[in-house]
Amino acid sequence: LSKRVIDKAVEHMNDEILPIGYKAHNPQGGWWDENKDKYAWLIFLIVAVIFVVLAMTFESLRLPLAVIFMIPISFIGLFLTFGLSDLSFDQGGFAAFVMLCGIVVNAGIYIVLTYKDVIRQNAGLTGIHGYVKAFGRKITPILLTVISTILGLIPFLTDGSQEVFWFDFAIGTIGGMVFSVIAVILVLPVFVIKKSNKRIAL
């Protein structure tokens, strides 16, 4: 709020009061303004570290990409949350970005690891049937994780938008978590399931 008042006063000084050749500015832009150019690189660094760790865990380059693709889908939920409301994106919104990078990939890791185990134990299964089995085993803990995370963030919403950081953080994370469920159901299988010519009798 103080930043908005200062910015409005500076704009008023520059547009209506100061003569040509003079310009007012706020020397204390704050942590957000001074470091916003570095935020995108920090997100890319986090995603790169996640990719390397998953590549070693899955022993594959394709499966980590399937999990990484879930992150942008969750970001859509965050963008819609702020875009369809009057909330301003601030430090809390960026913290929600970082939070989503860590939480959303958990669901993909659960399903991919279970999928690899199912295919390894049942050599006759096609990719689709193996994924359906893995999905059925892990969807319950995934949904419980999403629901518990959302419920845990609800107390931060009780103070309203006056608590700028925590409110933005909570509402952004909740929006991203909701869209992560869509990513698990619709996006992840597209990249995880490997095409196979095998057929099984039903």
C-alpha positions in Angstrom: 0.0 0.0 0.0 2.8 2.4 0.9 4.5 1.7 -2.4 1.3 2.4 -4.3 0.9 5.8 -2.5 4.6 6.7 -3.2 4.3 5.7 -6.9 1.1 7.7 -7.3 2.7 10.8 -5.6 5.8 10.5 -7.8 3.7 10.2 -11.0 1.6 13.3 -9.9 4.8 15.3 -9.3 6.3 14.4 -12.7 3.1 14.9 -14.7 1.6 18.0 -13.1 4.0 19.9 -10.8 7.7 19.7 -11.8 8.8 21.8 -14.8 10.6 20.4 -17.8 14.0 19.0 -17.0 13.1 17.9 -13.5 12.0 14.5 -12.5 11.1 12.9 -9.2 11.7 9.2 -8.4 11.5 6.8 -5.5 15.1 5.8 -4.5 13.7 2.9 -2.4 12.1 0.7 -4.9 12.2 -2.3 -2.5 13.4 -5.9 -2.8 10.8 -6.7 -5.4 11.8 -4.0 -7.8 15.5 -4.4 -7.4 15.5 -8.1 -8.1 12.6 -8.8 -10.4 15.0 -9.3 -13.4 16.5 -12.3 -11.6 13.3 -14.1 -10.8 12.9 -15.7 -14.2 16.4 -17.1 -14.0 15.7 -18.5 -10.6 12.7 -20.3 -11.8 14.7 -21.8 -14.7 17.4 -22.9 -12.3 14.9 -24.6 -10.1 13.4 -26.4 -13.1 16.8 -27.4 -14.3 17.8 -28.9 -11.0 14.5 -30.8 -10.9 15.1 -32.2 -14.4 18.7 -33.4 -13.6 17.5 -35.1 -10.4 14.6 -36.8 -12.1 16.8 -37.9 -15.1 19.1 -39.7 -12.7 16.1 -41.2 -10.8 14.1 -42.3 -13.9 17.2 -43.2 -15.9 15.5 -41.4 -18.8 15.4 -38.1 -20.5 11.8 -38.4 -21.8 10.1 -39.1 -18.4 11.5 -36.1 -16.6 10.2 -33.9 -19.4 6.7 -35.3 -18.8 6.9 -34.3 -15.2 8.4 -30.9 -15.9 5.5 -30.1 -18.4 3.2 -30.2 -15.4 4.8 -27.1 -13.9 3.6 -24.7 -16.7 0.1 -26.1 -16.5 0.0 -25.3 -12.8 1.3 -21.8 -13.7 -1.8 -21.3 -15.8 -4.0 -21.7 -12.7 -1.8 -19.1 -11.0 -2.1 -16.7 -13.9 -5.9 -17.1 -14.1 -6.2 -16.5 -10.4 -4.5 -13.1 -10.6 -5.7 -12.3 -14.1 -9.4 -12.8 -13.4 -9.3 -10.9 -10.1 -8.3 -7.5 -8.9 -5.3 -8.9 -7.0 -1.9 -7.5 -7.7 1.0 -9.9 -8.4 3.7 -9.3 -5.8 6.3 -11.2 -3.8 3.7 -13.6 -2.6 2.8 -14.5 -6.2 6.5 -15.2 -7.0 6.7 -17.3 -3.8 3.7 -19.3 -5.1 5.7 -19.9 -8.4 8.5 -21.5 -6.4 6.1 -23.4 -4.2 4.3 -24.9 -7.2 7.6 -25.9 -8.8 8.3 -28.1 -5.8 4.9 -29.5 -5.1 3.4 -30.1 -8.5 6.2 -32.5 -9.6 5.4 -34.8 -6.7 2.3 -36.1 -8.3 4.2 -36.8 -11.5 7.0 -38.6 -9.7 4.5 -40.9 -7.9 2.8 -41.9 -11.0 5.9 -42.3 -13.2 7.8 -44.5 -10.6 4.7 -46.7 -10.2 4.2 -46.9 -13.9 7.8 -48.1 -14.4 7.3 -50.7 -11.7 4.0 -51.9 -13.2 5.6 -52.3 -16.7 8.6 -54.1 -15.2 6.5 -56.6 -13.3 4.0 -57.2 -16.1 5.8 -57.5 -19.3 2.6 -58.2 -21.3 1.0 -54.9 -20.5 0.8 -52.2 -23.0 1.8 -48.6 -22.0 -1.8 -47.5 -21.7 -2.9 -50.4 -19.4 0.2 -50.0 -17.3 -0.4 -46.3 -16.9 -4.1 -46.9 -15.9 -2.9 -49.3 -13.2 -0.3 -46.9 -11.9 -2.8 -44.0 -12.0 -5.3 -46.1 -10.0 -2.8 -46.9 -7.3 -1.5 -43.3 -6.8 -4.5 -41.0 -7.6 -5.8 -41.2 -4.0 -2.6 -40.1 -2.2 -2.2 -37.4 -4.9 -5.6 -36.0 -4.4 -5.2 -36.1 -0.6 -1.9 -34.2 -1.0 -3.6 -31.5 -3.1 -6.6 -31.2 -0.8 -4.5 -31.1 2.4 -2.3 -28.4 0.8 -5.3 -26.3 -0.1 -6.8 -26.7 3.3 -3.5 -25.7 4.9 -3.4 -22.5 3.0 -7.0 -21.4 3.7 -6.0 -19.7 7.1 -3.8 -17.3 5.1 -7.0 -16.1 3.3 -8.9 -15.2 6.4 -7.2 -11.8 6.9 -8.1 -10.8 3.3 -6.0 -9.0 0.8 -4.7 -6.6 3.4 -2.0 -9.2 4.2 -0.5 -8.8 0.7 2.3 -11.4 0.8 0.6 -14.3 2.5 -2.8 -13.7 0.7 -1.1 -13.6 -2.7 1.0 -16.6 -1.8 -2.0 -18.7 -0.7 -4.4 -17.7 -3.5 -1.7 -18.3 -6.1 -0.7 -21.6 -4.8 -4.3 -22.8 -4.5 -5.0 -21.9 -8.1 -1.9 -23.7 -9.3 -2.7 -26.8 -7.3 -6.2 -27.0 -8.8 -4.7 -26.9 -12.3 -2.0 -29.5 -11.3 -4.9 -32.0 -11.0 -5.8 -31.3 -14.6 -2.2 -31.8 -15.6 -2.1 -35.2 -13.8 -5.3 -36.4 -15.5 -4.9 -35.0 -19.1 -1.3 -33.9 -19.7 1.0 -36.4 -17.9 -0.3 -39.6 -19.7 0.3 -38.0 -23.1 4.0 -37.7 -22.4 4.5 -40.7 -20.2 2.9 -43.5 -22.2 5.2 -45.0 -24.7 3.7 -46.3 -27.9 3.7 -50.0 -28.3 2.6 -52.4 -30.9 1.8 -55.1 -28.4 -1.8 -56.2 -28.1 -3.4 -58.1 -25.3 -6.6 -60.1 -25.3 -9.5 -58.5 -23.2 
